Amino acid sequence: MKKALVYPGQGSQFVGMGKEIFDSFQVARDIFAEIDDALNEKLSKLIFEGPIEDLTLTQNTQPALMAVSIAIQKVIEKESGKQIADLCSYVAGHSLGEYSALCAAGSISIADTARLLRIRGNAMIQAVPAGQGGMAALLGVDFEKAAEIAKFASSEGACQAANDNGGGQVVISGVMAAIDKAVASASQFGVKRAVKLPVSAPFHSTLMQPAAIAMQEALAEVKVYAPKVPLIANVTAQEVLNPDEIRDLLVKQVTGMVRWRESVTELKNKGVGRIIEIGAGKVLSGLVKRIEAEVETVSIQTPADVESFLNSL
């Protein structure tokens, strides 16, 4: 059975994530130290001690979630004696998790990934003035219907589907007036629930174009290698190995939609029967179960999870 490793995105963070792994394994402590050095600050202290208000700032959340995922990844590799190509056939990540996936697959160095995510977080915050943009989750709706609602709401300004998460969950993103209109009128379109999300910017929308330009400049300065296993990319839901194409897709990802539903289905179609979530929370495992119920899911967050996974190899 083929396996894929997947890496969580924003919303999975919590104070204390990765602490048990840090306490239990020297290799994990080394990863957190490397990321602290790359950012020239004690990000690990914020991850383990909070406060949650600071951890939830997107410029902190993005490298923080990556740090936890990569620490766990390196523990698995060290304890199993296996490289990533021995552990899986594909990698994928949700939004910022795509950077974790590429880092895990040896495409971008740990230090560069941390710095890129710090730049990405800052650029996203700066792209749209606070309070002018937002996002909302539409629940109990298919993608076509969500796109219809976004189009209807765009009479108030930019609005588009941002995350096709599958299982009847689509997130829309845009100017606040359009998001408010979409939420207020969602029931008319047969949506079960529409919930505004506590985010600081309209991620994965055309409003993020200034951030896309910033990422294009930042990525041009970074060495990108062919990953050791193919990445299923957010914006295409197709596999990619070419470094130049990876750079291009990471830029497009800032304004483009995360095609998570299609990505999971693509993995299943490629013969993947087991998807392993590496990092904080179990958000992606839950989404996978709703998209392709017969695909087995595993979440690895703690030393006990690592041990259980190693025993299953």
Phi, psi and omega per residue, in radians:
M1 nan 2.282 3.103
K2 -1.322 2.612 3.128
K3 -2.158 2.660 3.019
A4 -2.250 2.493 3.033
L5 -1.802 2.308 -3.135
V6 -2.216 2.678 -2.956
Y7 -2.265 2.263 -2.997
P8 -1.259 2.825 3.110
G9 -1.991 -2.916 -3.063
Q10 -1.018 2.463 -3.095
G11 1.905 -0.311 3.139
S12 -1.573 -0.136 -3.016
Q13 -1.252 2.589 2.978
F14 -2.713 2.639 3.132
V15 -1.135 2.270 -3.135
G16 1.693 -0.044 3.130
M17 -1.081 2.389 3.113
G18 1.398 -0.059 -3.048
K19 -1.150 -0.722 3.134
E20 -1.107 -0.686 3.099
I21 -1.133 -0.766 3.104
F22 -1.018 -0.805 -3.104
D23 -1.197 -0.478 -2.981
S24 -1.659 -0.392 -2.996
F25 -2.361 2.228 3.107
Q26 -1.072 -0.680 -3.116
V27 -1.064 -0.606 3.093
A28 -1.197 -0.743 3.114
R29 -1.050 -0.655 3.117
D30 -1.118 -0.689 -3.140
I31 -1.140 -0.835 3.129
F32 -1.057 -0.694 3.120
A33 -1.123 -0.705 3.136
E34 -1.104 -0.702 -3.136
I35 -1.259 -0.681 3.038
D36 -1.001 -0.764 -3.134
D37 -1.144 -0.720 -3.108
A38 -1.097 -0.638 -3.116
L39 -1.629 -0.129 -3.123
N40 1.008 0.719 3.086
E41 -2.807 2.879 -3.118
K42 -1.564 1.241 3.086
L43 -1.069 -0.621 -3.115
S44 -1.035 -0.656 3.114
K45 -1.096 -0.736 3.107
L46 -1.132 -0.716 3.140
I47 -1.073 -0.786 -3.018
F48 -1.473 -0.501 -3.011
E49 -2.043 -0.248 -3.109
G50 1.382 -2.790 0.141
P51 -1.299 2.758 -3.110
I52 -1.056 -0.563 -3.135
E53 -1.060 -0.656 3.120
D54 -1.387 -0.647 3.118
L55 -1.115 -0.551 -3.083
T56 -1.403 -0.214 3.021
L57 -1.081 2.224 -2.930
T58 -1.023 -0.548 3.127
Q59 -1.192 -0.338 3.048
N60 -1.673 -0.720 -3.099
T61 -0.994 -0.746 -3.009
Q62 -1.120 -0.966 3.090
P63 -1.182 -0.476 -3.125
A64 -1.147 -0.828 3.136
L65 -1.131 -0.664 3.078
M66 -1.093 -0.746 -3.125
A67 -1.018 -0.774 -3.131
V68 -1.140 -0.798 -3.136
S69 -1.066 -0.788 -3.078
I70 -1.246 -0.619 3.065
A71 -1.037 -0.803 3.128
I72 -1.132 -0.750 3.128
Q73 -0.986 -0.822 -3.083
K74 -1.210 -0.567 3.054
V75 -1.104 -0.801 3.141
I76 -1.037 -0.790 -3.120
E77 -1.120 -0.777 -3.117
K78 -1.130 -0.813 -3.063
E79 -1.258 -0.517 -3.121
S80 -1.586 -0.339 -3.044
G81 1.235 0.322 -3.101
K82 -2.004 2.582 3.015
Q83 -1.526 2.949 -3.068
I84 -1.044 -0.617 -3.140
A85 -1.158 -0.389 3.063
D86 -1.424 -0.401 -3.029
L87 -1.619 -0.434 -3.075
C88 -2.716 2.912 3.083
S89 -1.755 -0.425 -3.101
Y90 -2.542 2.748 2.943
V91 -2.202 2.741 3.049
A92 -2.752 2.768 3.089
G93 -2.602 2.708 -3.108
H94 -1.637 1.938 3.125
S95 1.018 -1.965 3.133
L96 -1.030 -0.458 3.110
G97 -1.051 -0.364 3.082
E98 -1.134 -0.605 3.067
Y99 -1.168 -0.727 3.076
S100 -1.043 -0.749 -3.140
A101 -1.072 -0.771 -3.138
L102 -1.179 -0.669 3.082
C103 -1.109 -0.804 3.139
A104 -1.054 -0.610 -3.095
A105 -1.531 0.139 3.058
G106 1.361 0.292 -3.112
S107 -1.446 -0.609 3.130
I108 -2.325 2.426 -3.119
S109 -1.138 2.783 -3.137
I110 -1.055 -0.831 -3.113
A111 -1.104 -0.764 3.127
D112 -1.134 -0.673 3.137
T113 -1.103 -0.765 3.113
A114 -1.056 -0.802 -3.125
R115 -1.173 -0.689 3.108
L116 -1.078 -0.728 -3.120
L117 -1.231 -0.578 3.038
R118 -1.118 -0.786 3.101
I119 -1.081 -0.771 -3.124
R120 -1.058 -0.815 -3.140
G121 -1.076 -0.809 3.127
N122 -1.110 -0.746 -3.112
A123 -1.133 -0.650 3.128
M124 -1.162 -0.715 3.125
I125 -1.129 -0.698 -3.065
Q126 -1.385 -0.276 -3.054
A127 -1.171 -0.599 -3.090
V128 -2.332 2.241 3.124
P129 -0.987 2.502 -3.095
A130 -0.927 2.353 3.082
G131 1.527 -0.174 -3.085
Q132 -1.573 -0.298 3.131
G133 -2.328 2.834 3.135
G134 -2.852 -3.053 3.140
M135 -2.469 2.705 3.086
A136 -2.506 2.492 3.073
A137 -1.643 2.242 3.047
L138 -1.798 2.117 -3.042
L139 -1.929 2.466 -3.121
G140 1.311 0.718 -3.075
V141 -2.523 2.547 3.052
D142 -1.562 2.975 -3.029
F143 -1.093 -0.719 -3.096
E144 -1.049 -0.755 3.134
K145 -1.159 -0.714 3.118
A146 -1.088 -0.709 3.114
A147 -1.114 -0.636 3.106
E148 -1.119 -0.750 3.122
I149 -1.121 -0.761 3.133
A150 -1.067 -0.700 3.126
K151 -1.135 -0.739 3.114
F152 -1.057 -0.777 -3.088
A153 -1.274 -0.355 -3.063
S154 -1.219 -0.031 2.973
S155 -1.093 -0.370 3.134
E156 -1.633 -0.094 -3.090
G157 2.398 -3.104 -3.060
A158 -0.934 2.300 3.091
C159 -2.774 2.307 -3.114
Q160 -2.709 2.839 3.028
A161 -1.215 2.269 -3.056
A162 -1.901 -0.711 3.139
N163 -2.311 2.015 2.996
D164 -1.630 1.541 -2.975
N165 -1.446 -0.222 -3.141
G166 1.427 3.004 3.135
G167 1.088 0.524 3.116
G168 1.362 0.360 3.117
Q169 -2.164 2.062 3.055
V170 -2.242 2.312 3.109
V171 -1.766 2.308 3.074
I172 -1.885 2.738 -3.038
S173 -2.493 2.516 3.109
G174 2.928 -2.865 3.107
V175 -1.149 2.613 -3.012
M176 -1.041 -0.662 -3.132
A177 -1.084 -0.661 3.127
A178 -1.246 -0.686 3.106
I179 -1.112 -0.759 3.110
D180 -1.058 -0.733 3.134
K181 -1.127 -0.739 -3.137
A182 -1.092 -0.782 -3.131
V183 -1.133 -0.747 -3.102
A184 -1.162 -0.559 -3.054
S185 -1.815 0.039 -3.037
A186 -1.006 -0.701 -3.088
S187 -1.083 -0.530 3.107
Q188 -1.111 -0.435 -3.138
F189 -1.659 0.095 3.109
G190 1.484 0.302 3.122
V191 -1.357 2.323 3.141
K192 -1.132 -0.853 -3.126
R193 -2.564 2.509 3.040
A194 -2.241 2.139 -3.025
V195 -2.211 2.127 3.031
K196 -1.193 2.417 -3.067
L197 -1.674 2.537 3.136
P198 -1.400 1.167 -3.136
V199 -2.021 2.791 -3.025
S200 -1.649 -0.068 -3.104
A201 -2.812 2.821 3.116
P202 -1.464 1.338 -3.084
F203 -1.090 2.687 3.072
H204 0.957 0.743 3.023
S205 -2.339 2.930 -3.130
T206 -1.086 -0.353 3.111
L207 -1.143 -0.290 -3.127
M208 -1.518 0.180 -3.089
Q209 -0.960 -0.696 3.073
P210 -1.041 -0.618 3.107
A211 -1.218 -0.612 3.103
A212 -1.105 -0.696 3.109
I213 -1.127 -0.742 3.115
A214 -1.073 -0.695 -3.140
M215 -1.252 -0.590 3.086
Q216 -1.073 -0.747 3.121
E217 -1.167 -0.752 -3.112
A218 -1.168 -0.742 -3.113
L219 -1.193 -0.486 3.126
A220 -1.152 -0.397 -3.099
E221 -1.598 -0.085 -2.993
V222 -1.932 2.470 3.076
K223 -1.351 2.145 3.092
V224 -2.029 2.184 -3.136
Y225 -1.831 2.845 3.012
A226 -1.157 2.225 3.134
P227 -1.118 2.654 -3.092
K228 -1.231 -0.378 2.966
V229 -2.343 2.687 -3.096
P230 -1.113 2.523 2.994
L231 -1.638 2.366 2.933
I232 -1.595 1.929 -2.959
A233 -1.374 2.514 -3.137
N234 -0.977 -0.825 -2.941
V235 -1.458 -0.255 3.134
T236 -2.059 -0.360 -3.008
A237 0.993 0.538 3.119
Q238 -2.212 2.776 -3.111
E239 -1.345 2.601 3.138
V240 -2.508 2.480 3.105
L241 -2.288 -0.382 -3.037
N242 -1.306 2.168 -3.083
P243 -1.007 -0.709 3.130
D244 -1.145 -0.679 3.110
E245 -1.174 -0.664 3.105
I246 -1.064 -0.813 3.083
R247 -0.961 -0.857 -3.098
D248 -1.059 -0.744 -3.117
L249 -1.217 -0.592 3.096
L250 -1.159 -0.586 3.059
V251 -1.211 -0.824 -3.134
K252 -1.099 -0.537 -3.101
Q253 -1.072 -0.505 -3.093
V254 -1.078 -0.701 -3.126
T255 -1.822 -0.221 -3.049
G256 -1.615 2.971 -3.091
M257 -1.443 2.482 3.015
V258 -1.439 1.922 -3.087
R259 -1.588 1.142 -3.049
W260 -1.203 -0.744 3.130
R261 -0.997 -0.851 -3.137
E262 -1.158 -0.600 -3.138
S263 -1.124 -0.761 3.133
V264 -1.142 -0.741 3.110
T265 -1.126 -0.660 3.094
E266 -1.097 -0.730 3.095
L267 -1.064 -0.787 3.128
K268 -1.079 -0.748 3.137
N269 -1.122 -0.421 3.106
K270 -1.526 0.095 3.060
G271 1.679 0.156 3.120
V272 -1.330 2.160 -3.141
G273 -1.947 -0.128 -3.106
R274 -2.455 2.146 3.126
I275 -2.010 2.165 -3.044
I276 -1.929 2.070 3.136
E277 -1.578 2.135 -3.068
I278 -1.907 1.877 3.100
G279 2.379 -2.900 -3.032
A280 -1.192 2.471 3.024
G281 1.295 -3.127 -3.135
K282 -2.304 0.469 -3.071
V283 -1.045 -0.855 -3.071
L284 -1.189 -0.632 3.094
S285 -1.046 -0.726 3.116
G286 -1.121 -0.736 3.132
L287 -1.151 -0.740 3.132
V288 -1.007 -0.771 -3.122
K289 -1.072 -0.583 -3.137
R290 -1.402 -0.426 -3.114
I291 -1.495 -0.887 -3.104
E292 -2.336 1.526 -2.979
A293 -1.033 -0.500 -3.068
E294 -1.430 -0.185 3.084
V295 -1.340 2.247 3.135
E296 -1.297 2.438 3.104
T297 -2.115 2.554 3.086
V298 -2.385 2.418 3.080
S299 -2.039 2.262 -3.116
I300 -2.064 1.942 -3.121
Q301 -2.254 -0.511 -2.974
T302 -2.128 2.910 3.041
P303 -0.987 -0.633 3.108
A304 -1.129 -0.687 3.093
D305 -1.121 -0.707 3.120
V306 -1.070 -0.823 -3.125
E307 -1.052 -0.788 3.136
S308 -1.068 -0.746 -3.140
F309 -1.151 -0.775 3.136
L310 -1.066 -0.628 3.119
N311 -1.201 -0.385 -3.105
S312 -1.527 -0.173 -3.084
L313 -1.279 nan nan
